[in-house]
Amino acid sequence: MFRAIAAAAGIDWDTAVAMVCATAIKTRFAPCVPQCYGKTLVDMGFEKMKQPKKPDGVSKYTGAEFCRWLNQEYPDPQTDVRIVANIGVGHAVCIKRDATGKFKLHDIWNSALKCVGSYWIRK
């Protein structure tokens, strides 16, 4: 989660850790829970969004499907959109554009087939 926040916010890992831990001290939530790191993201200008659902209103997006949806929703590669998303169980990932201008999961392992939960977006 620290790595995802650092990548999405364009800050170094140490700064992300310090910011989330400062929030943990204030809120009394553990740094690894969304109530804590989510507040840090909101304080940084990210907006919390509910779990995205497919047009049927029930089915959930995988990480890869969500990136494809983002590419349709924000087609202009000059639009700087950064996301921290809960993905899978107990994991967060950064989603931002790659060098080609397409949205990509930035993670230390392949979470493309995991289900996207709630997320925080900064445009």
C-alpha positions in Angstrom: 0.0 0.0 0.0 2.9 2.4 0.7 4.4 1.6 -2.7 1.0 2.3 -4.4 0.5 5.6 -2.6 4.1 6.7 -3.4 3.7 5.9 -7.1 0.3 7.5 -7.5 1.2 10.6 -5.6 4.7 11.0 -7.1 6.4 10.9 -3.8 9.1 8.7 -2.4 8.4 5.6 -0.3 9.7 7.2 3.0 7.4 10.1 2.6 4.4 7.9 1.9 5.2 5.8 5.1 5.6 9.0 7.2 2.3 10.4 6.0 0.3 7.3 6.5 1.8 6.7 9.9 1.0 10.2 11.0 -2.6 9.6 10.0 -2.5 6.3 12.0 -1.4 8.2 15.1 -4.2 10.7 14.7 -7.0 8.3 13.8 -5.9 5.3 15.9 -6.4 3.0 12.9 -3.6 0.7 11.8 -1.6 2.1 8.8 -2.6 -0.9 6.6 -6.4 -0.4 6.8 -8.3 1.6 4.3 -9.8 3.9 7.0 -6.2 5.1 7.6 -4.5 5.2 4.3 -7.7 6.3 2.6 -7.8 9.4 4.9 -4.2 10.1 3.9 -5.2 9.9 0.2 -8.2 12.2 0.7 -5.9 14.6 2.5 -3.6 14.5 -0.5 -6.5 15.5 -2.9 -7.7 12.0 -4.0 -11.5 11.3 -4.1 -12.8 8.0 -2.7 -15.0 6.1 -5.2 -17.1 3.0 -4.6 -16.2 -0.3 -6.1 -16.8 -0.1 -9.9 -19.4 -2.4 -11.4 -19.9 -3.5 -15.0 -22.9 -2.2 -16.9 -25.1 -5.1 -15.5 -24.7 -3.5 -12.0 -23.5 -6.7 -10.4 -20.3 -8.0 -12.0 -17.0 -6.6 -10.8 -14.0 -5.5 -12.8 -10.7 -7.3 -12.7 -7.6 -5.0 -12.7 -7.1 -5.5 -16.4 -10.7 -4.8 -17.2 -10.7 -1.7 -15.1 -7.6 -0.4 -16.9 -9.5 -0.9 -20.3 -12.5 0.9 -18.9 -10.3 3.8 -17.7 -8.8 4.0 -21.2 -12.3 4.5 -22.6 -13.4 6.9 -19.9 -10.2 9.1 -20.1 -9.1 8.7 -23.7 -6.8 11.8 -23.8 -3.3 10.6 -22.8 -2.5 14.1 -21.6 -5.1 13.8 -18.8 -3.2 13.0 -15.7 -5.3 10.6 -13.7 -3.9 8.6 -10.8 -5.6 5.9 -8.8 -4.9 3.9 -5.7 -7.2 0.9 -5.8 -7.9 -1.9 -3.4 -7.4 -5.1 -5.4 -7.8 -8.6 -4.3 -7.7 -9.2 -0.5 -5.7 -6.8 1.6 -3.7 -5.3 -1.2 -3.6 -1.9 -2.9 -2.2 -1.0 -6.3 -1.4 2.2 -8.2 -3.0 2.6 -11.6 -1.6 5.3 -13.9 -0.6 5.8 -17.5 2.4 4.1 -18.8 4.9 5.5 -21.4 2.4 4.7 -24.2 -0.4 6.8 -22.5 -2.5 3.7 -21.5 -3.6 3.0 -18.0 -1.6 0.2 -16.4 -1.4 -1.5 -13.0 1.9 -0.6 -11.3 2.5 -3.5 -8.9 5.3 -5.8 -7.8 3.3 -8.8 -9.0 0.6 -9.4 -11.6 -2.7 -8.4 -10.0 -4.5 -8.0 -13.4 -6.9 -10.9 -12.7 -7.8 -9.7 -9.1 -11.1 -7.9 -8.4 -10.9 -4.1 -8.0 -12.6 -2.8 -4.9 -13.1 0.8 -3.8 -10.5 3.2 -5.1 -9.2 6.8 -4.7 -8.7 9.0 -7.8 -6.9 12.2 -8.4 -7.5 14.0 -11.7 
